[in-house]
Amino acid sequence: MVVNLRPESRNLSAAGGLPLLEVRNVTFGYGLQPIFFDVCLKLAAGEMVGLLGPNGSGKTTLLRLLSGVLRPTQGKIWLQGRELGRWRRRELARVVAVVPQELHIPFDFTVEQLVALGRLPFVGLLGSYGPQDHARIEEAMRVTGVMTLAERPFNELSGGERQRVLVAMALAQQPRLLLLDEPTAHLDIRYQIEVLELVQRLNREHGLTVLAAMHDLNLAARYFPRLVLFQRGIVADGTPAAVLEPRLLSRVYGIAVQVGIVRGTAHFSVVPPGSREAQETEEEMETQEPPPRVFVMAGGGSGERVMRALADWHIPFLAGVLNIGDSDHTLALRLASRVLTEQPYAPLSQAALEELRAALATVETLIICPMYVGPGNVALLREALSVARQGRQVLLLAPETVEAEPSGAMPTPGSSCGSLPAPALLERTGIAARDYTGGEATRLVEQLLQSGARVISRLTEVLALSAA
Ligand SMILES: Nc1ncnc2c1ncn2[C@@H]1O[C@H](COP(=O)(O)OP(=O)(O)OP(=O)(O)O)[C@@H](O)[C@H]1O
């Protein structure tokens, strides 16, 4: 008997030309502190997308939001043109299936019983399974290669066998969208390839849309035509060649990565820090672009416009110290030559401070964005003061900074605030309204001005001074 594993809801395409799934400006936190801000993502029907990112970057959280288990704190998720919160659970389960990293089953279910649970959205808790349901359960087990395990208790299976059973269970659901959370995590190389080949086949032959969190960059490059690199926000989204760019990966994962091409497919090797290969890789990366002479201190979105403008004008820069999860951190990972990073919501550590001092020693211009300053980041201003006292250029961006010209020749430096008296200059920095240190930040900005720091209110001028 030929059984159709095509998504049951394929004909429910009330959405017309709309994406199958759309994440619009979603912010989410488990508690008061957001895990990520303002995430936007679209998945077209039939796409196969790999979701990459280091441990703790928020991949599982994003998948749980997309499956409706979690609700966004802000923003909305749309599935087939309807807001996710407006789907009933059973209805949703006919469209979206999730293969979790692991599943703890409290009862002694056999494999077949568990896969049959995947049909519940169609038959209901008290409903009875018809021939179609049995056929689909069998087909799901056949394509995942778990037929021989049908009578075995799930809890006695190996990690790899369980993984294939979980995929079978999801397939019995006949979803349109399959969300997989590290589907190859427990598998040996043979089953890693088998599971991904299976998912690829379901995508190609049955039109299943797939989003899978992946840790293995080689497998991701091999099987997913589109990759999304996630670090508490989307850092990159595109083809494997665009996303698996060694410098970007080094910034996001914090380790040197080499990329080669083996028979047309990108091949990655991660290089242990301190090794000769790591040094060579880093030197190779450094020689590809001039060393940055500009450093950007930002936070909370205050650095967005200046970082975009520097990148648009091809002025390489360093950025930091930024907390993972800060929107400026996500953007800097994409645009800066190097990003000095601190853990989410953590104050500046001694190690980060030392890294900051070493990085500041290599630049000629320091740009301080109009960020909020509290006890956790006031050390940035103390370091900025020592840069200014060494006679190097420090630019304080006024909060009402005017946009850079979109195109044209490099602007020439002028002096937007230079002639103002000292109290007016201090006021122009707007620091009093952003000072959560009980006055230390304001005093430091005052000292910065006395040491020659300039207040700039035009991005064009920042660019001209940075490029000079
Ligand atoms: N239920 C929870 N309550 C509070 N914090 C959580 C919860 N689940 C996850 N987190 C935190 O949210 C952040 C993102 O976790 P998440 O599991 O989404 O990351 P991930 O990218 O899937 O990580 P990994 O690759 O290690 O599986 C982490 O800092 C994690 O500690």
The ligand as a Gaussian input file, in Angstrom:
#p B3LYP/6-31G(d) Opt

LIG

0 1
 N       12.827000      27.434000      31.242000
 C       13.799000      28.344000      31.330000
 N       13.810000      29.258000      32.321000
 C       14.768000      30.207000      32.412000
 N       15.786000      30.330000      31.534000
 C       15.838000      29.440000      30.527000
 C       14.860000      28.411000      30.367000
 N       15.174000      27.695000      29.254000
 C       16.289000      28.249000      28.756000
 N       16.698000      29.304000      29.509000
 C       17.862000      30.174000      29.258000
 O       17.651000      30.804000      28.012000
 C       18.892000      30.916000      27.298000
 C       18.737000      30.289000      25.916000
 O       18.551000      28.891000      26.103000
 P       18.191000      27.925000      24.899000
 O       18.011000      26.564000      25.465000
 O       17.090000      28.512000      24.115000
 O       19.543000      28.006000      24.042000
 P       20.084000      27.027000      22.909000
 O       20.672000      27.899000      21.855000
 O       19.019000      26.084000      22.494000
 O       21.225000      26.255000      23.694000
 P       21.869000      24.802000      23.421000
 O       22.596000      24.873000      22.124000
 O       22.801000      24.659000      24.590000
 O       20.745000      23.805000      23.447000
 C       19.941000      30.234000      28.160000
 O       20.633000      31.244000      28.876000
 C       19.138000      29.368000      29.092000
 O       19.797000      29.221000      30.336000

